[in-house]
Amino acid sequence: MLNFIYYPVSGIMWVWHWLFSHVLPDSPGGSGVAWALSVVFLVFTLRAILYKPFVKQVRTTKKMQEIQPQLQAIRKKYAKDRVKMTEEMQKLQKEHGFNPLLGCLPMLAQIPVFIGLFHVLRSFNRMGTGFGQLGMSAAETRSTGNYFFSADQVQNFLDARLFGVPLSAAVSQPKSEWLAFSADGVVDFTRAHIIYLVIPLVILSSIATHMNSRASVARQTAAALENPQTAIMNKLALYVFPLGILVSGAFFPVAILLYWVSNNLWTYAQQHIVFGQIAKEEEAERVAKQEKLKANAPKPGARPERAKKKAASDSESVEDAAVTDGTTQAATADDATTEKGRTDLTKSSAKRSGGGSARKASSATPRPGQRPTGTQQRRRKRR
């Protein structure tokens, strides 16, 4: 049913085993080392394929941390309207180019890889009767191929030893299934041998898992650490997952433990490289912003750009005011000239009509807006 997973996994492992079997000498334990390295480089190959999605995951997680305060504000604002809350959150995520699927892709992609590798390794020994097992005899197991591996390669895998232990042996495995690991039915290892090999691998894998989680948590922002959901996930990653490896290590074959160790080693190195690269990019952006600010800043002794703009604006205002004032003065002069003409005309009329009328006109109260005559000004001074 899952052959689309089993065949690629077994195919990549077959290629690496073919390579290492030609490189390493055919000596006691040499075949076990070749098979162990084929498992390790199977992991490295798959993780290399997932490298770019991992980088996108890191960038997506960083964007998620940056917009976390805005998401919290949306949750608080639309606490009673789930539909509106979802719409606003999706809108905000779209504006910032955030894709939640990219954050889970590398982790989700490793799940079928783990399932495929676990099934392929168990299929070298088909004597088990559990889930996915066929309950074959030792002879049938040794004469049955395993996806890309032929029957001869299956026998080579079952006969291979890593520190005296078969790669598909587990601490909890029944002794009846050990018969497949020997052509003559003689078992050359004990359960203690398996335990001695499994315990260091389990402890190393558990510590590596904790250290990787710790490095990831250390790079989270203060706002992300205050989020209750993030706090729960951090505790799971820091303590629950490593503890789970310690407890479940006895139920997995030695090759699966090799998978865990090599996977954690790759993760540690990959995080160091990726986070270091992102830190350099952020530092370059910060330096570029500072240089841009320095370039836009005024030179020593020069007036700031804002002051220049303000001075130019004030100059324009002064010019406008001068023009307006000139226009007003011109209008006032015109009004004065017109009024003077009226006054002269009145004086001429008064002279023609006689002295009494002139005195009467000169003593008359000026009209509103009209300038007083000389006689009227002298009278006002006398008063």
Summary of the structure (lengths in Angstrom):
residues: 383
radius of gyration: 46.3
end to end distance: 124.5
largest distance: 161.2
contacts: 1038
relative contact order: 0.08
helix: 76%
strand: 1%
